[in-house]
Amino acid sequence: MSHRRIVFSVQALSLLIVLLVSGSCNITRHLKEGEYLLKSNDVKLHSKQNITRKGEIRDNLEALIVQKPNTKFLGIPYKLIFYNWRYNKFQHDSGHYQVRTKTVEAPVIYDSASKRRSALNMRSYLFNQGYFYSKVTDTTKFKDKKAYVTYFVNTGSNYLINNRIYDIDDSTINSFVLLNEGATVLKPGIEFTYTLLEEERTRLITVLRNQGYYKISNNNISFELDTANKRMLRSDENLIEDAINVLAFQKNERKPTLDIKIIIRADEDPSSYYRYGISRVRVFPDYKGGSDFRDTTMIQRAIGKVTFKYHDYYIRENIIYRHLFLEPDRYYSQKEYDQTVNKLNELGSFQSIRISFSEDTTRGPGWLNANVFLTPAQKFDFNTNLEVSNGSIYQLGNALSVSLRNRNFGRGGNMLTLTAAGGIEMTHDTIGKNFIDRFHMLTRTLSVNAGIDFPKFLLPFRSHTISKKNIPRTEINLGTAIQERVKYFTVLNSSANFRYKWRETSTKNWELTPIFANVIRLPVVTDSFNNLLRTNSWLRNAYTETFIEGENVAFIFTDREKRLGKNYFYARLGLEEAGGILRGLNTFIPKLDSSYSQYLKFDFDAQHFVPRRHSAWAFRFIGGIGLPYGNSITLPYLKQYYVGGGYSMRGFRIRTLGPGSYVDVTPDEGTNVVDRTGDIRLELNGEYRFDVVRLFGGAMNLKSALFADAGNIWLADSTRDYPDGEFQFKNLGRDIAINVGTGARIDVAGFFLVRADVGIPIKRPFYLPDDEIARDVNGTLIRRGWALDEFFGYKDWAKQNLVLTVSIGYPF
């Protein structure tokens, strides 16, 4: 970009800012006499006792305010300013597309009546949260035709749960309730809310429906609250003792308590107490309509007591049967109903799934017929995807992939996927006449992959040895990828793997790869890169042609579904080994080629998310260690760790950090083109994500984040090729790199997110003497350790320090 264009862009941006600021100074000019622009709403929350979940309660109270001021960004009501620029046009054309899409907003005129409705909403919400005696008052200040509203909310005390009392008129139902009492949400000592009552009602209905009570409903379960604390009144005769007990209670206990009586009755419908069994199950894999019940020309097959009726033999019936949890001659279970719907959906072969029940009058009361209606999905699916990632003011990258998917390969519900992808990476330096000429091709990649996903375990397992509740799956993948580092080398990687996946519980999953293989070749190596390998033994060992054969296992835990997305946790632990089997074969077959890799790797990824109404905290701790042994001196290049870029340390360019405190200050340009990789990785990331503004009626949301990253990579052993590159606990503080930053995210309808992050390194792991300052081969200024006091101390600070990355999706 030329100097003239830069100046013009800065001038245009400055003019826009001036217009917005000047417009914000005169936003009330169209108001009539006696009208006031609602400028702000403020909620002052107060209580004599500690308020738990204070931030959440405040957010919810603010959301209940009926009348809200105009949308602002950085304190500027930009939509109102745009509206005022064409005020007369929008006043006479309320159907204008800008008004309809909410890109402009009419001034929000203060309405005193809305305050009463807001206060009522707040008291109702607090009552449901267990604050039975809350008070809400308000005041309004008027200044310069603007209204500033403040709500003063005194929550009062909320109650703690003391005891649960059951009143159930059926002994069988009573036994099921008591058997599952440990899972209750009404635990003594926690704060009472009406939301807990609804959660407990839902839980009890689920418990009973899982035992066959198909018709049990909300009408059968009710609650009574007793707020009289009987611990205060233990004596019926001594009033003085009662008074002493009351004073002692008020002094020692901060919050009052209540007892909850849970009442279950048959109500007016006696069938709600029937335990229903499944009489007959019929499956329609290509359902077209109600006439299918009477169509005698359809193909009909049976497995056990389950009947399948086809128009066309779309999918083998045993595939569907393995995903059915509703079985004849067993009690109805809501859990098995949900599992059936979910597992049939996971097959990916059906567009819609519906299950209906009808009473089987031929067997008397308490029996149900189940009909499973399936609509086939489109068999072939073609997708393209363009991704821009790992970009910065120094480096740009993008990849284009196309895939063809067969959702029902071989009529077995198998998913066959063929994918081709290509991408480029470019580097940007300071040499060149103009901005475009400074970009140079760094990497070109091309890959082709084929994979098939079977909804079962293949050999050596038999289907009857694995429960279908574990959702067993088998994946087989084959692929090849070419990576060309322009002017240096070309890597050819051919890969294959055989993997099992299954679910242990609703929160625990396993992946087992009993065999995988990679064949790594370097068909092209330039003279300049060969010269580098001759002088660097560590790189020479890492960039060698090799064969990798091994196995790995991974355990995944996540409670996101269980906690309904509230304050959830994700963790993945992986263990990988390579070369052990080949080493054993080499013992018996001495002539076996020994150019294979041997290593052990352990990886972990722990993530914690704390969502709120308009924001969220997100944390990640990720790392791993790889230890070469036997034939190998270093890990293969493809198995090494790196950091930096849009999904890692965002204040550093991708693959340019580490290992350890190593820094390259030699003038030879060729020494800095090789990726910085290592045997060990540790990284900690934290983000505060928050909403900024909704656009186009909520179809697009502008979000932002503040983030901090800390971490690095290291070598497992010391080497003269990378001084200070090995991992040592005593040097951990010196070696850790730290960056901070902020970013903008555009969320399109909740399914596509484009992210631009700006990271600033505030601590570099490079170690130099106090009086020594150097530049690396790209001309970047290298300083020792913390750099907080040096940010604006030299020319081109932004160019040397700000790292911009443009990526797809969240970093984790």
MOSUL-V801408 format. One record per residue. PSI is psi in whole degrees, -180 to 180 (* if undefined). Layout:
((PSI) (PSI))
//
This chain:
((131) (163) (-38) (-41) (-39) (-46) (-43) (-42) (-43) (-41) (-43) (-43) (-42) (-41) (-42) (-42) (-43) (-42) (-41) (-45) (-43) (-36) (-34) (-19) (-14) (43) (-8) (10) (-21) (4) (146) (172) (132) (-5) (145) (139) (127) (110) (-38) (155) (134) (136) (119) (112) (130) (145) (148) (-17) (164) (134) (114) (154) (39) (-45) (-42) (-44) (-42) (-44) (-43) (-36) (-43) (-36) (-22) (-5) (127) (-49) (123) (148) (171) (150) (137) (153) (119) (36) (0) (122) (73) (-34) (-37) (-39) (-44) (-36) (-44) (-29) (-32) (46) (-51) (-40) (-49) (-31) (-34) (-2) (74) (-14) (8) (142) (-30) (-34) (-44) (-38) (1) (31) (-16) (158) (134) (155) (137) (110) (128) (130) (111) (-30) (-29) (-23) (-38) (-41) (-38) (-44) (-40) (-43) (-42) (-44) (-39) (-42) (-46) (-37) (-43) (-22) (6) (4) (89) (-19) (44) (157) (137) (119) (167) (161) (151) (132) (136) (132) (127) (47) (26) (144) (132) (112) (134) (130) (125) (114) (115) (110) (-26) (-166) (143) (167) (150) (144) (133) (-69) (154) (136) (131) (136) (91) (127) (9) (124) (-37) (-47) (-41) (-40) (-39) (-39) (-46) (-33) (-30) (20) (-27) (-21) (7) (149) (-9) (71) (139) (138) (-13) (160) (134) (138) (154) (-24) (-36) (-37) (-42) (-38) (-40) (-39) (-45) (-41) (-44) (-39) (-42) (-43) (-47) (-37) (-31) (-14) (12) (-5) (77) (-34) (5) (142) (-179) (-31) (-20) (-10) (126) (170) (149) (136) (136) (107) (1) (118) (106) (-16) (-22) (-25) (79) (-17) (127) (-8) (-34) (99) (-31) (-43) (-38) (-44) (-40) (-40) (-40) (-47) (-40) (-39) (-45) (-31) (-40) (-24) (130) (-27) (144) (166) (166) (156) (146) (122) (126) (118) (127) (123) (158) (-17) (-150) (-15) (106) (-21) (-14) (-16) (3) (140) (110) (140) (161) (120) (-48) (143) (125) (138) (131) (91) (-23) (60) (137) (-24) (180) (-23) (-16) (-26) (-34) (-3) (110) (-6) (-7) (151) (132) (127) (161) (143) (112) (-123) (17) (127) (138) (132) (123) (149) (-50) (148) (79) (-44) (145) (136) (-29) (-25) (-47) (-40) (-37) (-15) (9) (131) (-12) (118) (144) (152) (29) (155) (145) (143) (126) (-38) (-43) (-31) (-49) (-41) (-39) (-47) (-46) (-44) (-35) (-36) (-40) (-21) (-35) (4) (-7) (140) (-39) (151) (128) (138) (128) (154) (144) (150) (136) (96) (-16) (-20) (9) (-179) (150) (16) (142) (143) (132) (131) (125) (114) (121) (134) (119) (141) (164) (129) (-42) (142) (126) (128) (149) (150) (128) (125) (130) (123) (166) (30) (156) (-177) (-10) (-27) (139) (147) (150) (158) (142) (127) (146) (141) (145) (126) (133) (114) (-13) (58) (129) (20) (26) (15) (17) (144) (110) (126) (128) (128) (137) (136) (147) (147) (166) (154) (136) (148) (154) (128) (-172) (6) (126) (154) (-37) (179) (-41) (-41) (-16) (-7) (136) (143) (130) (-49) (141) (136) (149) (133) (151) (131) (149) (133) (148) (134) (115) (134) (46) (173) (128) (-180) (146) (11) (147) (149) (-33) (-11) (-11) (127) (139) (-15) (-19) (-4) (59) (141) (153) (133) (138) (126) (139) (142) (166) (144) (141) (128) (119) (115) (103) (132) (2) (-60) (167) (129) (131) (119) (115) (132) (156) (146) (157) (118) (142) (143) (140) (162) (125) (-49) (-174) (-16) (-12) (129) (153) (148) (126) (122) (97) (-19) (135) (158) (143) (134) (114) (124) (151) (82) (-24) (124) (123) (164) (-40) (-37) (-37) (-39) (-39) (-43) (-33) (-26) (-5) (99) (-34) (-46) (-37) (-40) (-34) (-37) (48) (151) (136) (166) (130) (124) (130) (-163) (156) (162) (144) (140) (130) (130) (133) (134) (26) (-47) (-40) (-39) (8) (39) (7) (118) (60) (169) (146) (136) (142) (127) (130) (142) (130) (141) (145) (142) (-12) (-45) (-44) (-34) (-40) (-42) (-34) (-26) (-38) (-22) (85) (-26) (0) (137) (126) (12) (56) (157) (147) (127) (164) (138) (139) (129) (148) (152) (109) (130) (141) (132) (135) (87) (146) (-176) (-48) (18) (176) (147) (139) (131) (146) (137) (115) (147) (-179) (165) (135) (130) (110) (150) (173) (-118) (-21) (138) (-33) (165) (149) (151) (-43) (-17) (3) (163) (150) (163) (174) (160) (-168) (-13) (15) (-127) (99) (-3) (5) (145) (151) (133) (31) (2) (138) (-169) (145) (-134) (18) (139) (137) (114) (13) (151) (-8) (117) (-32) (-19) (-10) (7) (-16) (142) (141) (114) (167) (-179) (-17) (141) (135) (132) (137) (128) (143) (140) (142) (109) (136) (152) (146) (-58) (146) (134) (151) (48) (24) (-3) (-24) (133) (132) (123) (170) (176) (150) (134) (161) (137) (144) (134) (-174) (179) (158) (165) (150) (-32) (156) (150) (145) (-17) (-28) (81) (139) (21) (-11) (158) (128) (132) (-37) (-22) (9) (-43) (-39) (-37) (-21) (130) (146) (138) (157) (168) (-177) (163) (162) (139) (133) (113) (114) (105) (21) (1) (-5) (126) (126) (133) (135) (117) (142) (116) (145) (118) (123) (-10) (121) (144) (-2) (137) (120) (154) (156) (-33) (12) (128) (136) (171) (146) (-175) (-16) (0) (4) (133) (130) (124) (161) (125) (-135) (140) (21) (-36) (3) (0) (-48) (26) (0) (164) (152) (39) (-48) (-42) (-35) (-19) (-40) (129) (115) (128) (135) (122) (171) (130) (173) (157) (-24) (*))
//
